[in-house]
Amino acid sequence: MAVGVTAEHAAGAARHAPQFGPAAAQRPVSLGALRVLADSTVVLALLLGLGWKAGILQHIDNRVVVAWLIATPLLQLAVHRLFPYLLVRVFATEAPRRTAVIAGVNQTGCLLARHIVRDPLAMSVAGYFDDRDTGRLAGVGPQELLGSLADLPAFVKKNHVDVVYCALPCWHPRIRSIVDGLHDTTASVYFVPDMLSLDPIQSRVDTIGGIPVIALCESPLHGVNALAKRACDILMALVCLSLVAPLWLAIAIGIKLDSHGPVLFRQRRYGMDGREIVVFKFRTMTCLEDGASVQQASRTDPRVTRFGRYLREYSLDELPQLLNVLQGCMSMVGPRPHAVAHNELYRTLIPGYMLRHKVKPGITGLAQVRGLRGATDTESMRARIHCDLEYLRGWSLLLDLKILVKTVGVVIRRENAY
């Protein structure tokens, strides 16, 4: 009998887990096409960047590049659309579907069952076992409740159940007896921890020396993900710097002519994992605050210079942070970095505030494209943190691309910029 651990029921993992069969085939074509096109564009940009660095671009036929960019997304999309149907027809006749039962009628168990039945190749759910009566089990009909937890081993043995998912709380006294009772069967047993109540960030299962460990709060940027995001950051930062280089000189001259002081403003902020970084901005104020108390700028703030107000209105004061991106302490997209003084204040007022530092801070972010810019009170900051944590749970290169595109519109409309 196999005893395992699964965390597929977690909201974040379930949202990004690969699916087959009709459920996958019913996804919107436009979303799949955008994802495939974005991935192909990123790969092509990386290859062209490497070719430029190696000095071999002149040996590459432009027609081949264009043909590859057009043909590859089309072929990938065709395969993604046809594969679920072919998989169902090929494997559905090869072996009978496995039968599963779930011990514990709760949010975790019910969510797990819904995900199982979406995949016709996986297995079917025969029903649930729980010691409570059906009147206390919301969302489960009497016909789905197969008996009490004590009845589970006998039912599994008599009905040749293949898999048992134990969705009971880890402190439940019946878990040990259920596992012991199933030793006399051939059923595979999985413990499904209730991580939904813990509001996980990038939950996943790993092993250390054969010991299962479950990530409850982790960064989405590990391994290939971190490498891909870093490569995209470098490429986009270099492109942006080459485009705005002439503008930098004009801004620097405007700042010097408008008021006394340095062109660049440096401020300590928290970066990834809460480490202090120094963020660059064009100076837009007559003061350079970076102490234990930092006053946020308001619409009629007298500290903002005339030229600085124009820079802030179009977010041009953020351009020097492209240097931070090349340094590696910031990203093009991520939670906006706050002054250290603000961090120390809000981390005591907003639960989960520091989790936003599981990724690098960004020049733009999900909160900014949703209009959460400018000075904030505690409730506005809560809304920002909610967006930052949503970004961590659903991170992808496609999401980064969407945020960058939306940022252009936000800057043009000058939403909450002052």
GICORCOR-V188023 format. One record per residue. N is the residue number from 1. SS is DSSP state (A for helix, B for strand, O for the rest). OMEGA is omega in whole degrees, -180 to 180 (none if undefined). NEAR is the number of other ideal C-beta (glycine too) atoms within 8 Angstrom. Layout:
N&SS&OMEGA&NEAR / N&SS&OMEGA&NEAR
This chain:
1&O&-179&9 / 2&O&176&5 / 3&B&-176&7 / 4&B&179&9 / 5&B&177&9 / 6&B&177&10 / 7&O&-175&13 / 8&O&-179&9 / 9&O&-178&14 / 10&O&-173&11 / 11&A&-178&8 / 12&A&-179&12 / 13&A&-180&12 / 14&A&-177&11 / 15&A&-176&8 / 16&A&-180&7 / 17&O&179&8 / 18&O&179&4 / 19&O&178&8 / 20&O&176&11 / 21&O&-176&13 / 22&A&-180&8 / 23&A&178&9 / 24&A&-177&10 / 25&A&-178&9 / 26&O&179&5 / 27&O&178&7 / 28&O&-180&5 / 29&A&-176&8 / 30&A&180&6 / 31&A&178&8 / 32&A&180&12 / 33&A&178&10 / 34&A&-179&9 / 35&A&180&9 / 36&A&180&12 / 37&A&179&9 / 38&A&180&11 / 39&A&-179&10 / 40&A&179&12 / 41&A&179&9 / 42&A&180&11 / 43&A&180&8 / 44&A&179&11 / 45&A&178&10 / 46&A&180&10 / 47&A&178&8 / 48&A&177&10 / 49&A&177&10 / 50&A&178&8 / 51&A&177&10 / 52&A&-180&8 / 53&A&-179&6 / 54&A&178&6 / 55&O&-177&6 / 56&O&-177&7 / 57&A&-178&8 / 58&A&180&5 / 59&A&-178&4 / 60&O&179&9 / 61&O&-179&5 / 62&A&180&6 / 63&A&178&6 / 64&A&180&8 / 65&A&-180&11 / 66&A&179&8 / 67&A&180&8 / 68&A&-178&9 / 69&A&-180&11 / 70&A&-173&8 / 71&A&-175&8 / 72&A&178&9 / 73&A&-180&12 / 74&A&179&8 / 75&A&179&8 / 76&A&-180&10 / 77&A&179&12 / 78&A&179&8 / 79&A&-180&8 / 80&A&-179&9 / 81&A&-176&10 / 82&A&-174&8 / 83&A&-180&9 / 84&A&-180&12 / 85&A&179&8 / 86&A&-179&8 / 87&A&179&11 / 88&A&-175&13 / 89&A&-179&8 / 90&A&-172&8 / 91&A&-178&9 / 92&O&-179&8 / 93&O&-176&5 / 94&O&-176&5 / 95&O&179&4 / 96&O&178&3 / 97&O&178&9 / 98&B&-180&9 / 99&B&-179&12 / 100&B&170&14 / 101&B&-177&17 / 102&B&177&15 / 103&B&-180&15 / 104&O&176&13 / 105&O&180&12 / 106&O&-177&8 / 107&A&-179&8 / 108&A&-179&14 / 109&A&-180&15 / 110&A&178&11 / 111&A&178&11 / 112&A&-179&14 / 113&A&-179&11 / 114&A&179&8 / 115&A&179&12 / 116&A&-175&12 / 117&A&177&8 / 118&O&-178&8 / 119&O&-177&11 / 120&O&180&8 / 121&O&-173&10 / 122&O&-175&7 / 123&B&175&10 / 124&B&179&9 / 125&B&-179&10 / 126&B&-180&9 / 127&B&-174&10 / 128&B&171&15 / 129&B&180&15 / 130&O&-179&11 / 131&O&180&6 / 132&O&180&6 / 133&O&-174&5 / 134&A&179&8 / 135&A&-179&4 / 136&A&-176&6 / 137&O&-177&12 / 138&O&175&4 / 139&O&-179&5 / 140&O&-180&10 / 141&O&-179&6 / 142&A&-178&5 / 143&A&-180&5 / 144&A&179&8 / 145&B&-172&14 / 146&B&180&10 / 147&B&179&8 / 148&O&180&8 / 149&A&179&12 / 150&A&-180&7 / 151&A&-172&10 / 152&A&-177&16 / 153&A&-179&11 / 154&A&180&7 / 155&A&-180&13 / 156&A&-179&13 / 157&A&-176&8 / 158&A&-173&6 / 159&A&176&8 / 160&O&177&5 / 161&O&-176&13 / 162&O&-173&9 / 163&B&175&13 / 164&B&176&16 / 165&B&-179&13 / 166&B&-177&13 / 167&O&179&13 / 168&O&174&10 / 169&O&-175&5 / 170&O&-179&8 / 171&O&-176&4 / 172&O&-175&8 / 173&O&-176&6 / 174&A&-175&10 / 175&A&-179&11 / 176&A&-179&7 / 177&A&178&9 / 178&A&180&14 / 179&A&178&11 / 180&A&-180&7 / 181&A&-179&9 / 182&A&177&14 / 183&A&-179&7 / 184&A&177&6 / 185&O&177&10 / 186&O&-177&3 / 187&O&171&11 / 188&B&-176&9 / 189&B&178&13 / 190&B&173&12 / 191&B&-178&11 / 192&B&-178&13 / 193&O&-180&9 / 194&O&-180&12 / 195&O&-180&13 / 196&A&-180&12 / 197&A&-180&6 / 198&A&178&7 / 199&O&-172&6 / 200&O&174&13 / 201&B&180&13 / 202&O&-180&14 / 203&O&176&13 / 204&B&-179&9 / 205&B&178&10 / 206&B&176&8 / 207&B&174&8 / 208&B&-177&6 / 209&O&-180&4 / 210&O&180&4 / 211&B&180&6 / 212&B&174&8 / 213&B&-176&8 / 214&B&177&12 / 215&B&176&11 / 216&O&180&9 / 217&B&-176&8 / 218&O&177&11 / 219&O&176&9 / 220&O&-173&10 / 221&O&177&9 / 222&O&174&7 / 223&O&-176&5 / 224&A&179&5 / 225&A&180&10 / 226&A&-180&9 / 227&A&-179&8 / 228&A&-179&10 / 229&A&180&12 / 230&A&179&9 / 231&A&178&10 / 232&A&179&13 / 233&A&-179&11 / 234&A&-178&10 / 235&A&-178&11 / 236&A&179&11 / 237&A&179&12 / 238&A&179&9 / 239&A&-179&8 / 240&A&180&9 / 241&A&180&10 / 242&A&-178&7 / 243&A&-174&6 / 244&A&-178&10 / 245&A&179&8 / 246&A&-179&6 / 247&A&-179&9 / 248&A&-178&9 / 249&A&180&8 / 250&A&179&8 / 251&A&180&13 / 252&A&179&10 / 253&A&180&8 / 254&A&179&9 / 255&A&-178&15 / 256&A&-179&7 / 257&A&-174&6 / 258&A&-176&9 / 259&O&179&8 / 260&O&177&2 / 261&O&-178&7 / 262&O&178&6 / 263&O&-178&8 / 264&B&176&9 / 265&B&180&11 / 266&B&-180&8 / 267&B&178&10 / 268&B&176&10 / 269&B&179&14 / 270&B&177&12 / 271&O&-179&14 / 272&A&-179&11 / 273&A&175&6 / 274&A&179&7 / 275&O&180&7 / 276&B&174&8 / 277&B&177&13 / 278&B&-176&8 / 279&B&180&13 / 280&B&172&10 / 281&B&169&12 / 282&B&-178&15 / 283&O&180&13 / 284&O&-177&13 / 285&B&176&13 / 286&O&180&6 / 287&O&-180&5 / 288&O&-175&8 / 289&O&176&10 / 290&O&-178&9 / 291&O&-178&6 / 292&O&179&3 / 293&O&-179&6 / 294&O&180&9 / 295&O&179&5 / 296&O&180&7 / 297&O&177&11 / 298&O&-176&7 / 299&O&-177&5 / 300&O&-176&4 / 301&O&-179&9 / 302&O&-180&4 / 303&O&-178&7 / 304&B&180&11 / 305&O&180&11 / 306&A&179&6 / 307&A&179&12 / 308&A&179&16 / 309&A&178&11 / 310&A&180&9 / 311&A&-179&12 / 312&A&-178&14 / 313&A&-180&9 / 314&O&178&9 / 315&O&179&8 / 316&A&179&11 / 317&A&-179&11 / 318&A&-174&8 / 319&O&180&11 / 320&O&178&10 / 321&A&170&12 / 322&A&175&12 / 323&A&176&8 / 324&A&178&12 / 325&A&179&15 / 326&A&176&10 / 327&A&-179&7 / 328&O&-179&6 / 329&O&176&8 / 330&B&178&16 / 331&B&176&12 / 332&B&-179&13 / 333&B&179&11 / 334&O&176&12 / 335&O&180&12 / 336&O&179&11 / 337&O&177&10 / 338&O&176&9 / 339&B&-178&11 / 340&A&180&11 / 341&A&178&10 / 342&A&177&10 / 343&A&-177&13 / 344&A&178&8 / 345&A&-172&8 / 346&A&179&13 / 347&O&177&9 / 348&O&-176&5 / 349&O&-174&8 / 350&O&178&10 / 351&O&179&3 / 352&O&-177&8 / 353&A&-174&11 / 354&A&179&8 / 355&A&180&11 / 356&A&-179&11 / 357&A&175&12 / 358&A&173&13 / 359&O&178&15 / 360&O&174&10 / 361&B&-175&16 / 362&B&174&12 / 363&B&174&10 / 364&B&-177&11 / 365&O&-178&14 / 366&A&180&11 / 367&A&-176&13 / 368&A&-179&12 / 369&A&175&11 / 370&O&174&7 / 371&O&-179&8 / 372&O&180&11 / 373&O&177&9 / 374&O&-179&8 / 375&O&-176&6 / 376&O&165&9 / 377&O&-175&6 / 378&A&-179&9 / 379&A&177&6 / 380&A&178&9 / 381&A&176&12 / 382&A&179&9 / 383&A&178&10 / 384&A&-178&12 / 385&A&177&13 / 386&A&178&8 / 387&A&180&13 / 388&A&180&14 / 389&A&175&12 / 390&A&178&9 / 391&A&180&14 / 392&A&-178&15 / 393&A&-174&11 / 394&O&-174&10 / 395&O&171&12 / 396&O&177&7 / 397&A&178&11 / 398&A&177&10 / 399&A&177&12 / 400&A&-179&13 / 401&A&179&9 / 402&A&-179&8 / 403&A&179&13 / 404&A&179&12 / 405&A&-180&8 / 406&A&180&9 / 407&A&179&11 / 408&A&179&8 / 409&A&179&8 / 410&A&-180&12 / 411&A&-179&10 / 412&A&-179&6 / 413&A&178&6 / 414&O&-177&7 / 415&O&176&7 / 416&O&-180&7 / 417&O&177&11 / 418&O&none&11
